[in-house]
């Protein structure tokens, strides 16, 4: 960490997960090696983007794929693609959507921060239903002549209150409108990952969740729409060779050749590694912490009982403030402010130790620091 120290940056232990604000992920050696190798020579960017898309799509089983600078950029480019397509005049006109279909139908109960990505290029969200839920009839009634797409935020927690993804897929097909799917972290189990890639006409993933660089993502889906995503992205302007042509709105969404190769390598690794062994490693890390906390009063640690959906594998540490003498928030603050800092997720009385982003052996450091934080009592005021 010499250069971190030279710049005055504190390096720490990430027990919070694949968070953008903490740098996303640690590149596995084979992914880092591929990225380093790509650094040694230049390529034509349109070629590497096209070939890497074909390569990734073979693993995902989708018609096509395109590597983006993150899932959020994928959503923005997808919104541009369903409105402007590959029409150079329309692409240069965005975010002015005059003369285009510009409405994206979205369930109000799914409303979340990243819905903003769908609107920054000029689309208007048509919110249907209410915070409590939505029906198929309400979604269908919202589809009209200005509908550019339906959008869906994939989660395993919706339950029956929202129109499910399969029904949204049916409605999109029936009305001949594209479905934009935010499946950013839906990368495991592998058949689920593939199903997401094959369900949306444009499905957006964050590649950090498969341990590609924090700054990368994937859009997978229908070939013509993925081509429209590429057309609205960063290289089309220069490579079109059209003097005076309007600048596509995605010009700022640049990815390096090194990043593109790293995503391709990460996808290959993800579909070829032994996931049972990967999960066994995580179980072992959780076991170390769980066993080490057993004799501490006011603390209970529990591992997940079911295999994970997505990247999250976390040990839940519940802190009873009356018995433990301090709150979970106070413990999290002590870990964060210590040396080295340990970042951990905290909600209410629960701490969540996310083990996939730990380096080997760091689970012991996390355990020691948790024990130290819980061994000294203080006021329970948060």
Phi, psi and omega in degrees: 000027186303314184288327172304313181296320180300324179275351182082025180262132178275120174269144183216193183253126183264101173252020180260337179117193186280062184273132176303321185289346177252007177104001171086278188210168169259127181289128173297158184306318183291327177289317178297321179296317179297321180294318179294319179298320180295337181291341189279342182219156179268157177218166171281122189296323179297325180290314182292326177293318180293314183291321178293325176296317177298319182296311180295319182298328178297322178288322184277342182076018178265165179296322185204168177206159181213136182269130185237167174278064178104164181290324180298316176297324177300318178294318179297312180293326177295319177298316177298320184296318183286342179265314187260341183059226178250017179286112187299323180294316180293320179300318180285344181277331182302142011274009172284116185256021178304129179084003180244156164291126187224015181256133177241119184277128186215141182284128182301326181294341178265003187303130183210171188302322187282356171299336176304328181298330182286340187255347188292342178261014172109355178288157177243127176283131171257104184273129184240152185074200177223189183297337183276338180158187186206159178239162176302318181299321180293319177297313183297323180293335182278346181281125183215193185293342180258008181286121178268332183189161162261152177228151183213137176255111185283132175206152178273004188251006186290321185068200187280359187284340178246160174293123187290164183302317181300323180287324176296323177297318180296316180296318179299316180294316183297327183257007177055044174238148181290155173247119174265125185241121172269104178238043193313313185250014186271069191246004179203142359297166187298322179293330176292316176305311180296319182297321177297316181297331184264352183270314179282149169291330170221112180248130186251130179237151169266118185285346176300332183289342174254021176067037164270176180302148179307330188271016187234159177206180181223135165249125179237152177155216186291135188303313184294325180283325175296323175297325177291323173302312180299321181295327181274000186269203200275340187258346188300325183299308181292317188284341177290334177067024182262104179299132179080001178294144180294148182281124177298150185292342181269015183302329182279352184268069185269140170237143179281157176299325178297319180293320181299314178296321180297320178296314179301317179294322180292321177296313178303313180300316185298325182269001181235346180285165177275101183289333175297319177292320178302312182290327177296322176298318179293320177300319180296320178296316179296322181298319179302313182290316182300313180294323183290339181263000189302322187266008180269122182295139176081010182232133176228131180243132181226134178269155179297143183270341183244154175301150185287150166251115187092198189270350191279120172229105188229140169272129179266122178247111181263128183248118174274108187298329181291320182275318183284338178088001175202164183269163175300323179297321178292321178297314180300321180293321178295320177296316182295323186270359181279186181232113357285159176296142172240119180265130185219148179275140181222131175221119180059234180272004187252137168251139181242112180267104182275113189272339181297336182265008174276143168282159178305131179091342182289340177299328179289323177293316178300315179300311181300319181289324175296315180297319179295318180294328184269355182273338177254129183267156176206184178299145180278003177292128184290000000 
